[in-house]
């Protein structure tokens, strides 16, 4: 069988993946030095890490639920082959390659570097304000069931019916994912073995500029927000950080002010007094921050539905953190593309 033409000719000029591929090309090019350090020059040739990352981006962008299905699509989907860099006749690799290379990609902190490269591209396009931000957290359900949550001392738990039983993180631990914690996001919601993912978003266009994944506990959201706030850009001038009423606590508001960050936190006045007073709420910028902060739910919504992280398929905080940051990078690629297309 003879084939005339190339994959490049098969992909329409205005296909939405084209601008994303341009951004990915630039990001991976800037990371080439890191890849050279990760892979030995001797021995059997490995699958190029650039191709693995491109394929994982496709998995997030197209909601492909497993790496086995992803490799299957790489065999016959011409669009996917073009994006990854496979020619018409080149065979796709085995799905186990992802598992064998995952530790190498984790050790190289590749997801955070890719995320940083995409953020820098958005900054170069003047899409970031570097003045007004929003922080929030979301629950990432762990790849572990309630039946795996057993006593740490090895004592036997009665049956599989947990109704009425007292099970706590200090006495119990998941045998499937020991780093996952039993946590309930709010009153009236069920407890789940989970992690907490945190994002700081730029208010101008809703682009994520920092991520962090922590264990799930009642203090994690505020502690993570303070840790990320310490690294906000634009520190030569006063910046603002919006958040929901769950962050309206004395330690958080005081911590932000010590970092020279103005807390634009929603007031929590349910049977208590708010830590945010009229010195903050009287400004128009506070009202605008409260409107803009809801954009962060779009980030979490895309990560948990399209990218498939409502329940992670990985075990251990390090791996889940890698996937959370990688999914945020994929979201930013979509967001930057949409903003630039709307500006044309």
N, C-alpha and C positions, 0 to 999 in steps of 0.2 A: 504494500500500500504506500502510495506516495502522498506526501503532505506538502502543500505549497502555502507560503506565508508563515507568520509567526504568531505566538500567543499575544504579543503586543497588538497585532492587528485585529485580533478577535475581541479585545476588550474595548467597548465603546469609549469614545473620547470623554464623554461627560459622565462616565460611571462614577458613583460616589466613592469607590475604593481608590480611585486614582490620586486625589489629593492626600488621602491618608497614607498611601504608599510613599509619596514624596516626603512626607514628614517622618515616616518610619525610616526611610533610606538615610535621611540626614541624621537622625538619632543614632542609628546603628553604626554609621560611619564614625561618629564621634566616640563611640564605645569600642572601636576596633582594637585599641591598645589593651583594654581590659580583657577582651577575648583572647588576645595573644598570650596574656599571662596565665589564663585559665587552662589552656590546652597545650599539651606537650608537642614539640616539633617532631619527635621520633615516635615510632610505633604505627599501628594501624590507623589510617585516617578516620576521623570522627565526622559525624554529621555536623555541618557548620552551625554554631549557636545562633547565627543570624536567621537561619532557616527555621530552627526550632521556635524562636521567639515570634517570627512572622506567623507560623502555624498556630501558636497559642493565641495570638491576637485574633486570628480568624475564628478560633473556637469561642472567644469572648464575644466578638462582633456578631456572629451568626448563631449563638446559643446552641452550640454543638455539645451534647451532654457528656461525651466521653472521648478520650484520646484515640481509642480504637475506631470510633466512628469518624473522627477527624482524619485519620490516616486513610480510611476507606474513601472519603471524599477527595483526598489528594490524588487518588488514583484516577478518577474520572472527571473531576470538576476542573475545567480549563481555567476558570477565573481564579480558583484557589492556587492552581499550579503557577499561574502568572504572578500572583502576589508573593508566593513563597520563593519563587525563583527556579522552579523545576521546568525543564523543557518538555516537549511533547512526549518523548520516548523515555525519559528518565524515570525509573521506578521510585515510588515513595518508600520511606524507611519503615521499619517495623514499629508498632506502637510502643514497644518496650523501651525504645530509645529515650522517650520522655522520662521514664522512671530512672533509667541509668544515668541520665544527665542532670536530673533535678538537684541532686546534692551539689554538683559543681556550680550550677546556676545560683543556688542558695548561698554557697560560700562566697561567690563573687558579688553578691548583693546587686544582681543585675536588674531586678525589678525596680529598686529605688533609683538606680542610675538612669534607666529608661524613663521613669516618671519625671526625674529632674530635667532630662533633656527635652521632653515634651513641654514642660512648664517654661523652660528657657525659650523655646520656640514661640510660645504664646506671648512671653514678655517681649521678645524681639519684634513681634507683630503689633505691639502696643495694645494688647488685649487685657492687660492687668493694671489695676489702679495702684497697688502697693500702699493703700491707705485704709481701706475698709474691707473687713473680713467677717466671716461667719464660721463658727465651730459647732459641730454636733457629733453624736455617736449613734451607732445602730447595732442591733444584735445580729451576730452571725452564728447560726445554729451549728453545733459541732457534729462531726460524723461519728456519733456515739448515741446509743439508746439509753433510756432510763434503767434498763435491766443491767447495764454495765456499771452502774453507780453503786458500788459495794463498799462495805466497811473497810477502813484502812487496816484495822487490827486483825483482819482475816475472819472475824466472826460471821456466822451465817445470818443472812437476812431471810425472813419468812416469805416464801413464794414470790409471785410476780405482781401481787396486788399491793400497791404502795399507799392506798387510801388510809389516812389517819396516822401514818408512820412519820417519825421525825428523822429527816435525812439532811445533814448539813455538810458543807464543804470541809469543815475541820475534822469530821469523823468519817466521811465517805469520800470515795474517789472513783472516777471512771477507769475501768480496766482496759477499755478500748482507747481512750484518749485521756491520759492522766492530767494533762494541762487544762482541759476544759473544766469549767466551773458551773455548778447549778445556780441559775440566776433567773430572776423574774424582772422584766423591764418596767412593769407598772402594776398598780393595784388591780386585781381582778383578772390578771393574765396568768397563764400557766408558767411554771418554772421549766427551764430548759437547760440542757448542757450546752454551753455557748461560750463565745468570745465576744468582745466589743471592738468594733471598728470605728475609728475616729477620723474625721476629715476637717481640714480648714479650707474654706472656699473663699476665693476673691469675689467681692460683691458686684463688680462691674459686669461680668459676663457669666458668672456661675462656674468658673473653672477651679478645680481642686488644685491647691498648691502644696498641701502636705497631708500625709496619712500616718496613722499609727494604729497598731492592733495590740490590745491588752487583754489580760484576763478579765472576766466579767465579775464586777463587784460594785457596790453602791458608791464608791469613791472614784472609780476608774475614769469616768467621763470628765470630771473636773480636774483630776490630776493630769490626765493626758492633754487636756486643753491648755493647762498652764505650761506643760513641757513644750508643746508646740508653739505657744505664744512667745516663748523666749527666743524663737528662731524666726519670727516674722520679718519679712523684708521691710524696707522703708523705716528703719529704726532711728534715722536722723531727724524724724519728725513724728508727731503724735499720730498713732493709728488707733482704729476702733475695732472691736471684736464683738459681733452679735452672737446671741445664744438664746435658747429657750429658757423657760422659768425653772427648769431643773438645775440650772447653773446659778440661780439667785441665792448664793450662800455667802457668808462673811469671808470665809477663807479664800474663795475663788475671786470675789470682787476685789478684795485687798491684794491678792497675789497679782492680779492684772495691773492694778494701779502701781504696784512696786516695779512692774516691768515696763512702765510708761505706756501702757495700753489702756484706752478708755473702754470700760465695760458697757456695751450696749445690750445688756441682758434683759429679757422680758421679766417684768415684775411679777413676783409670786406673792399675792396678797390673800391667799386662801387661809384665813385664820391666823395670820402672822403679818409682820411688817416686812416690806421689801428692803433689800440692801441697796437698791437703786433709788435715789431721791431726785428731786427736781433739778439739781445741778446738772443731771444728765438728761432727764426726760423732757426738759423745756426746749431742747434744741431740735431743729428740723431733722438733723442728721440721725437722731435716735429713732424718729418715726420711720425714716427711710430704711434704716438698718433692720427694723422689725418686719418691713415688707420684703426686703431682699433676702433675709435669712431663710425664708421658706424655699428658696432655690436649692438649698443643700439637699432637700428631700428628693430632688431629681437625680442628684448624684447617687444617693443610696438606692433609689428605685431602679436605676439602670444597672448598677452593680449587682443587685440582688435578683433581678428578673432576667434581663438580657444576658449578663455575664454569668448568671447561675450561682451566685454566692449566697442565696437565701440560706441554704445549708451547704457548707463546704464539703468537698469530697476528699479533703486531706486531713491528716492528723498531726497534732503538734502545733504549738503557737508559731514557730518559725515558718513552717510551710504555709499555714493559713495567712500569716502576715504577708508573705511573698505574693500569694495569689490576690490578696486584697489590694495591695499596692499596684500590682500588674493590671488588675481590673480598673483601678482608678486612672491609670495611664491610658488604657483603651477608651475610657469615657472621655478623657480630655481630647483625644484624637478626634472623636466624633464631634465634640463640642466646638473645637477650633475650626474644623471643616465647615460645620453649619454656620458659624458666625461669619467666616470669610465668604461663603457663598451668598449669604444674605446681604453682604455689603457690596456685592458686585451689581 
